[in-house]
Amino acid sequence: MKKEIDRFARLFRGLNRAYGAVDLIGKDANGKQKGRYKFVHEPRTSATYASHLSGKTSIGVVPINEDNVCVWGALDIDQYPLDHSAILKKLQKLDLPLVVCRSKSGGAHVYLFLKEFVDAGKLQLKLKEVAAELGFGGCEVFPKQIQLVLDRGDNGNFLNLPYFDHENGLRYAIKDDGSAASLEEFLDYAEAASVTEEQFDNLLSKESPEVDQKLKDGPPCLQALFRQGFPEGTRNNGLFNLGVYLRKAYPDDWEKKILEYNQQIMDPPLDLNEVNIVANQVKKKDYQYKCADQPICNFCNKDLCRSRKHGVGGGANTPSVANLRKYDSEPPLWFLDVNGSPVELDTEGLQKQPRFQMFCMEQINFMPRTMSKQAWETLINMLLGAMLDTEGAVITTSDDTSLRGQFYDLLEEFSTHMQSAMDREEILLRRPWTNEEEGRTYFRLKDFEAFLKRSKFFEYKSNKIAQRLREIDGAAEQFRIKGRTVRCWSVPAFAKIEDGFETRFNDDEDIPF
């Protein structure tokens, strides 16, 4: 089994410093497998992969590594029900060497394996092209990030690996006959399907002179449908979107062109009356592609479309925002990919566009255009919703990285490392005093606040400090000291670290020095 584990680990290399772990907790109302997701901040080992394959701990891997390159990527197709065999047949028809696996929820993870590392951005673009050609445009693509902000804790997004509990599990590769492949069969299949960078570059690169002639600089969705044919029941919507393209590309004679395209592209063509109805719709001043409607929604490649002269962005490289993720520290830290580059934000940066623009200018030298308040709020809510539906997008940080953790570390340092008061009266000398019998430490709030300022901790004001002290059973106290009332706080005493080390010897041993 060791050989299989090593082969599996080699296929699924990625971010080294952390990986995802999943605790499965049943299914939701739609039958989708639910789980609790977390990052384990340590490198994977053979034992990690062995635990996954044996069914002990389900793991996920971030495809992009510390150098922003990948050796595998995947499409996460989250549709139910799903015909896995149909996807495999379409891949074979398109001569695409991708491996189809059943996901834990019954969807599909469609993997592309490489023999050598390639740039994460390059891989992401290629996989978006593949998704559009397959008719799953808009599905999740891994790697989700083309760059990570490693120094601020950005680990990206992980994808759950196949073959959890490989002997009994349901995350398996699909063979040509629709049956489940064993782990060894999958490894053979995946290794044989791995491509060189040159082979990778040539995927979907076959020229189509007819498409280039008919839909030059047009939306990739229309180009894909031109090659594959517009499905029955979608011809009216399809012709409308073709009309939008023609009005952009041929503003002077687009009405003549729409008649030609109906005859040449639609099978069977719409009758003249239906064509006229569609043309009258296109004439409207605010004509736009119906990106959310069939048939083009399934073949969408937004990033590529934005770059096209006659696409949704008019060739202006309209910015794209995606993959919101939250580090649930105090305060929360957010990362959002803008044009593929991660931008670090605070909560106000998501609420207010000017602050968002400032973060983009400072970090990626780009200022997004301002949109209406309603459009902005809609966008942010959409991103938040997608984040909650994405495995591992909300990361719980350890206490030592949060403001709360930093605060309590400083409180412990103040209570144990400062020169301690010998008795209660010495509290007036700005020293903490620990009552050993009670097991509590007393100090004036203003003295602790001064210590926090000296330690460059300015995040908490007095009311917040008091709140944090109460969380650990802190209490406001007052004493009469030297004839005056002194207001203090008390907290449970921290364990003291004794100086030096105690060395024990058995009575019958000689002391070596």
Helices and strands as residue ranges (DSSP letters): H 2-11, E 19-27, E 33-40, H 46-54, E 58-61, E 69-77, H 84-93, E 99-102, E 108-119, H 120-134, E 140-142, G 150-152, E 159-160, H 183-193, H 197-202, H 209-214, H 220-228, H 235-249, H 254-265, H 272-282, G 296-299, H 302-307, E 321-327, E 333-338, E 341-345, H 347-351, H 353-364, H 373-388, E 394-395, G 399-401, H 403-417, G 424-429, E 433-435, E 440-443, H 445-454, H 462-471, E 475-481, E 484-492
